[in-house]
Amino acid sequence: MGGRAVRRTATVYDGLVPTVRRAPDATGGLILTLLLCYLLPTRLIFPPLAAIGRPGVLLALVLFVWWALTRLHPRLATHGRQPMRWALTGYLTTVGASYLAAQSRGMPALESNGADRSILLALAGAGVLLCAADGVLTRAGIDRVLRWLCWGCAFMAVVALGQFVLHRDFTESIRLPPLLVFQRDLVGLVDRGGAGLFRVAGTAGHYIEFSVLMVIGLVISIHLARFAPARRDRQVFTVLALLQAAVIPISLSRTGVLALAAAVLLLGCTWPLRTTANVLAAGVFVAAGVQVARPGLLATLRALLFAGEKDPSIQGRTEDYAYVLPFIRERPWFGRGTGTWLPELYQLLDNQWLQNLVTTGVVGVAGLVLLFGSGVVLAGRVRRFTRSARDRDLAAVLTVVIGVAAASAFTFDAFYYTTYFLTLHLLLGLAGALWRVTRAERMNRAVDG
């Protein structure tokens, strides 16, 4: 380098470079994808494209193509190490192997269409993950995406609250842009527990999906409320956190309550004692407000949580294991083929991990574990090595929400619901982006020191 002072860029590159070259920033595309997923009902699609026709999914596919094109140009591609790329490559390889195995055995037309849709959805998720990991170039960009994620969750929460209070599904009126139509009947309002209680899902496609997304939004809102630089922003995100906490019970979902308890318990081990006390006090306040506003709701939730094996939904899930065992034994390694387990032909499993075992086999499940595990490990490394309290807290938050999302997939067909699916890939990509940014900062300090 001829004695010239050299710095590592704080954004894109890992290698020592004399100047910082700008790379395309994907922040705007990711935010627009989020808004299309959270603001529009899940079943609102472009008719010719069926399940893949959600605007958010289509834009995610565009992001994948955009990312791939940037890799073909040396001045546009981001350089340096990015473990999430390798983890995603491993996962997509297992999905592709399962797809090829299914093609070799021959499939009915419905299964073949399901496999094709599954591949396209996997590429849409890859587009979000890769653009987040390689295209969110700065720490400020990460916060910007997370802020919009919280606002999307808040909008979904407001819709759900309106559904619960007024017993009306407002999502049937959301039809913008006009080219979109509803693929099927909306998820609607479902009576559960008697006493006039209704399950609601906002703009999500399922009540469990809604509850898990609210837990994710709540935890991220708490992080932003603690570390936003402006007092007004801290107050705003505190309000958003309270709103999201208040709507988790109205989904009447055991998964949401357990996910919330697990997230608070795990993060409580990392938060300062004062923060933990404040969060618990706010939780008591929200629970008291819910009890006053809708007596019987918390009692119904408690009954659902302690129903045990007597609950029909739990009985159905346990009976699924005996039903799918012959299918697993028939094709244990690569499964029957990704996307081929259709409720129209087989049985609804309500367990994404079990469904993956049937459709992608042991190899596919290992690829999925690799994908989830890589995000958790990267966030954990950031927490271990960074000096910033803000970055340490965000690393802990990403670790927890990825883990909670992975565990929640045991209770419903998670990958069928695209808002959950794309949000999960976004979180994995942001774990990679945070690792890259903080690693570059550490290397800059080493060069300067």
LINWOQUI-V300959 format. One record per residue. PHI is phi in whole degrees, -180 to 180 (NA if undefined). PSI is psi in radians with two decimals (none if undefined). OMEGA is omega in radians with two decimals (none if undefined). Layout:
# LINWOQUI-V300959
PHI_PSI_OMEGA, PHI_PSI_OMEGA
This chain:
# LINWOQUI-V300959
NA_0.03_3.04, 66_0.53_3.09, 77_0.05_-3.12, -73_2.43_3.12, -63_2.31_-3.03, -128_2.44_3.05, -127_2.66_2.94, -85_2.42_-3.14, -66_2.56_3.10, -85_0.09_-3.08, -122_-1.16_-2.86, -104_-0.87_-2.87, -96_2.59_3.01, -95_-0.56_-3.05, -76_2.79_3.09, -71_2.12_-3.10, -134_2.56_-3.13, -75_-0.42_3.14, -138_2.84_3.09, -102_2.06_3.10, -96_2.40_-3.11, -76_2.42_3.04, -116_2.77_-3.13, -60_2.38_3.14, -100_2.20_-3.07, -97_0.13_-3.04, -57_-0.82_-3.12, -61_-0.74_3.12, -64_-0.68_3.12, -67_-0.71_3.13, -64_-0.76_3.12, -63_-0.68_3.08, -60_-0.78_3.11, -59_-0.83_-3.08, -64_-0.69_3.10, -64_-0.60_3.13, -74_-0.71_-3.02, -89_-0.52_-3.07, -87_-0.48_-3.13, -102_2.46_3.10, -59_2.57_-3.07, -57_-0.66_-3.00, -91_0.25_3.07, -92_2.02_-2.97, -137_2.90_2.87, -79_2.11_-2.97, -54_-0.73_-3.06, -66_-0.30_-2.99, -107_0.03_3.07, 52_-2.28_-2.99, -65_-0.46_3.14, -82_-0.07_-3.01, -84_0.15_3.02, -63_2.35_-3.13, -55_-0.69_3.13, -64_-0.67_3.12, -68_-0.73_3.13, -62_-0.74_3.11, -67_-0.61_3.08, -63_-0.67_3.06, -65_-0.67_3.07, -63_-0.69_3.10, -62_-0.65_3.10, -64_-0.79_3.12, -63_-0.74_3.14, -61_-0.79_3.12, -61_-0.77_-3.12, -62_-0.68_3.13, -67_-0.65_3.11, -65_-0.49_3.13, -70_-0.32_-3.11, -85_-0.17_-3.10, -116_2.14_-3.05, -63_-0.43_-3.11, -92_-0.13_3.14, -104_-0.50_-3.07, -72_2.48_2.99, -77_2.47_-3.06, -110_2.94_3.06, 95_3.12_-3.07, -73_2.48_3.02, -152_1.63_-3.08, -58_-0.49_-3.13, -66_-0.48_3.04, -62_-0.78_-3.12, -69_-0.69_3.10, -63_-0.76_3.11, -65_-0.70_3.10, -60_-0.74_3.11, -63_-0.76_3.14, -65_-0.82_-3.13, -64_-0.55_3.08, -63_-0.74_3.12, -67_-0.66_3.10, -65_-0.75_3.12, -64_-0.69_3.10, -63_-0.70_3.09, -65_-0.70_3.12, -62_-0.78_3.13, -66_-0.67_3.11, -64_-0.65_3.12, -68_-0.69_3.12, -64_-0.61_-3.11, -70_-0.50_-3.13, -86_-0.27_-3.07, 83_2.44_-3.05, -140_2.66_2.93, -63_2.82_-3.08, -59_-0.71_-3.14, -63_-0.75_3.12, -66_-0.70_3.13, -63_-0.75_3.09, -64_-0.70_3.10, -63_-0.68_3.11, -65_-0.72_3.12, -63_-0.76_3.12, -63_-0.67_-3.13, -64_-0.69_3.11, -65_-0.78_3.14, -64_-0.69_3.12, -67_-0.66_3.09, -62_-0.68_3.11, -70_-0.60_3.06, -64_-0.79_3.07, -61_-0.69_3.11, -63_-0.66_3.12, -62_-0.75_3.12, -66_-0.80_-3.10, -63_-0.84_-3.07, -68_-0.69_3.12, -69_-0.55_3.06, -72_-0.78_-3.08, -70_-0.67_-3.06, -107_-0.32_-3.01, -108_-0.21_3.00, -91_1.81_-2.82, -90_-0.31_-3.04, -134_2.88_3.07, -65_-0.63_3.10, -64_-0.62_3.10, -65_-0.67_3.09, -60_-0.81_3.12, -62_-0.65_-3.13, -63_-0.78_3.11, -63_-0.76_-3.13, -64_-0.64_3.10, -62_-0.78_-3.14, -69_-0.56_3.04, -61_-0.75_3.11, -64_-0.69_3.12, -67_-0.64_3.07, -63_-0.76_3.08, -62_-0.67_3.14, -65_-0.71_3.10, -62_-0.79_3.11, -60_-0.67_3.13, -65_-0.71_3.13, -64_-0.75_3.10, -60_-0.79_-3.14, -63_-0.71_3.13, -63_-0.72_3.08, -63_-0.70_3.09, -60_-0.76_-3.05, -70_-0.71_-3.07, -75_-0.74_-3.02, -99_-0.08_-3.13, 55_0.75_3.13, -140_2.41_-3.13, -93_1.78_-3.10, -75_-0.27_-3.07, -65_-0.39_3.13, -67_-0.27_3.13, -94_-0.12_-3.12, -92_1.78_-3.06, -130_0.32_-3.13, -86_2.48_-0.17, -71_2.88_-2.98, -67_-0.26_3.14, -73_-0.21_-3.08, -86_2.59_3.06, -133_2.85_3.09, -83_2.20_-3.10, -65_-0.77_3.13, -144_-3.06_3.05, -59_2.56_3.11, -67_2.79_-3.14, -62_-0.56_2.98, 69_-2.87_-3.14, -111_2.28_-3.08, -124_2.25_3.09, -67_2.34_3.08, -149_2.22_3.07, 87_-0.01_3.13, 72_-2.93_3.10, 58_0.45_3.10, 73_0.33_3.14, -86_2.38_3.14, -122_2.43_2.99, -80_2.45_3.11, -131_2.75_-3.09, -135_0.12_-3.12, 61_-2.30_3.09, -95_0.06_-3.14, -75_2.98_-3.10, -94_-0.11_-3.12, -159_2.68_-3.10, -66_-0.67_3.11, -68_-0.75_3.09, -56_-0.80_3.14, -59_-0.81_-3.08, -65_-0.69_3.13, -67_-0.72_3.11, -63_-0.64_3.11, -67_-0.65_3.08, -64_-0.77_3.11, -61_-0.85_3.13, -62_-0.68_3.13, -61_-0.85_-3.09, -64_-0.72_3.12, -69_-0.65_3.10, -63_-0.67_3.09, -62_-0.74_3.11, -60_-0.82_-3.11, -68_-0.59_3.10, -66_-0.50_3.14, -82_-0.58_-2.93, -120_0.02_3.07, -61_2.40_-3.06, -68_-0.55_-3.09, -97_2.47_-3.13, -62_-0.68_-3.14, -61_-0.73_3.12, -64_-0.68_3.11, -62_-0.69_3.12, -68_-0.71_-3.13, -62_-0.81_-3.09, -74_-0.41_2.98, -65_-0.75_3.10, -64_-0.75_3.12, -63_-0.69_3.12, -63_-0.76_3.12, -64_-0.69_3.12, -62_-0.82_-3.11, -67_-0.63_3.08, -65_-0.65_-3.08, -69_-0.50_-3.06, -92_-0.18_3.11, -59_-0.76_3.13, -64_-0.51_-3.03, -77_-0.11_2.98, -76_-0.25_-3.09, 49_0.87_-3.09, -119_2.14_3.04, -60_-0.70_-3.10, -58_-0.75_-3.13, -63_-0.75_3.14, -66_-0.79_3.14, -67_-0.66_3.10, -64_-0.72_3.11, -64_-0.79_-3.14, -62_-0.73_-3.14, -66_-0.74_-3.12, -63_-0.79_-3.13, -66_-0.71_3.13, -62_-0.80_-3.11, -69_-0.77_-3.14, -71_-0.49_3.09, -61_-0.43_3.09, -74_-0.30_-3.12, -109_-0.43_-3.12, -73_2.68_2.92, -61_2.69_-3.09, -57_-0.67_-3.13, -65_-0.72_3.12, -63_-0.77_3.12, -60_-0.77_3.13, -64_-0.73_3.13, -64_-0.74_-3.14, -65_-0.76_3.13, -65_-0.69_3.11, -64_-0.72_3.09, -63_-0.65_3.10, -63_-0.73_3.09, -63_-0.73_3.12, -61_-0.79_-3.14, -65_-0.77_3.14, -61_-0.72_3.11, -64_-0.71_3.11, -64_-0.72_3.11, -64_-0.73_-3.13, -64_-0.69_3.14, -71_-0.76_-3.07, -71_-0.63_-3.11, -141_1.45_3.13, -58_2.45_3.13, 97_-0.33_-3.10, -67_-0.84_-3.13, -67_-0.60_3.09, -65_-0.66_3.09, -65_-0.74_3.10, -62_-0.75_3.12, -62_-0.73_3.12, -63_-0.68_3.12, -67_-0.69_-3.10, -67_-0.58_-3.06, -108_0.34_3.13, -70_-0.50_3.12, 66_-2.62_-3.06, -72_-0.14_3.11, -73_-0.36_-3.12, -70_2.27_-3.10, -59_-0.65_-3.12, -67_-0.64_3.09, -70_-0.71_3.10, -61_-0.73_3.13, -63_-0.70_3.14, -66_-0.70_-3.14, -70_-0.57_3.10, -70_-0.39_3.14, -62_-0.55_-3.08, -61_-0.77_3.11, -66_-0.60_-3.11, -67_-0.73_-3.04, -89_-0.20_-3.07, -56_-0.78_3.10, -61_-0.62_3.12, -67_-0.67_3.13, -67_-0.76_-3.14, -64_-0.56_-3.12, -67_-0.70_-3.11, -139_1.35_-2.98, -76_-0.52_-2.95, -87_-0.88_-3.10, -114_0.02_3.04, 72_-3.01_-3.12, -81_-0.22_-3.14, 122_2.32_-3.10, -59_2.33_3.09, 78_0.11_-3.06, -94_-0.15_3.13, -89_1.72_-3.02, -109_2.35_3.11, -58_-0.51_3.13, -64_-0.49_-3.09, -106_-0.54_-3.05, -125_-2.53_-3.05, -114_2.43_3.06, -68_2.15_-3.01, -93_-0.52_-3.09, 55_0.67_3.12, -159_1.78_-3.06, -65_-0.65_-3.13, -66_-0.73_3.10, -66_-0.71_3.12, -64_-0.70_3.09, -64_-0.65_3.10, -63_-0.69_3.13, -71_-0.73_-2.99, -90_-0.58_-3.12, -117_-0.05_3.05, 74_-3.04_3.14, -60_-0.69_-3.12, -63_-0.75_-3.14, -67_-0.69_3.09, -63_-0.68_3.10, -62_-0.68_3.09, -64_-0.66_3.12, -69_-0.71_3.07, -61_-0.71_3.10, -60_-0.74_-3.11, -65_-0.91_3.11, -61_-0.81_-3.08, -62_-0.63_-3.14, -64_-0.73_3.10, -63_-0.74_3.13, -65_-0.76_-3.12, -66_-0.75_3.14, -63_-0.81_3.11, -63_-0.66_3.11, -64_-0.65_3.10, -68_-0.65_3.07, -61_-0.81_-3.14, -61_-0.60_-3.09, -74_-0.65_-2.94, -106_-0.33_-3.08, -78_2.68_3.11, -94_-0.34_-3.03, -80_2.25_3.08, -64_-0.63_3.12, -63_-0.79_3.14, -68_-0.64_3.11, -63_-0.72_-3.14, -68_-0.74_3.12, -64_-0.67_3.09, -61_-0.74_3.10, -64_-0.71_3.14, -63_-0.80_-3.14, -64_-0.70_3.09, -59_-0.80_-3.08, -70_-0.82_-3.06, -69_-0.60_3.06, -65_-0.76_3.11, -64_-0.73_3.13, -65_-0.73_3.11, -63_-0.71_3.12, -65_-0.76_-3.14, -68_-0.63_-3.13, -65_-0.44_-3.13, -65_-0.21_3.04, -72_-0.22_-2.99, -111_-0.09_3.06, -160_2.92_-3.14, -77_1.32_-2.88, -61_-0.72_-3.04, -74_-0.17_3.04, -72_-0.43_-3.04, -100_1.93_-2.87, -74_-0.45_3.09, -66_-0.81_3.04, -59_-0.83_-3.05, -60_-0.84_-3.11, -73_-0.60_3.08, -63_-0.74_3.11, -60_-0.79_3.12, -66_-0.60_3.07, -62_-0.80_-3.13, -63_-0.71_3.09, -63_-0.74_3.12, -66_-0.67_3.12, -69_-0.52_3.02, -62_-0.72_3.07, -65_-0.69_3.12, -65_-0.75_3.13, -64_-0.72_3.09, -61_-0.78_-3.10, -66_-0.79_-3.09, -66_-0.83_-3.10, -69_-0.57_3.10, -66_-0.74_3.10, -63_-0.67_3.12, -64_-0.71_3.11, -64_-0.68_3.13, -70_-0.63_3.06, -62_-0.75_3.12, -64_-0.65_3.13, -65_-0.69_3.11, -67_-0.75_-3.12, -69_-0.53_-3.09, -83_none_none
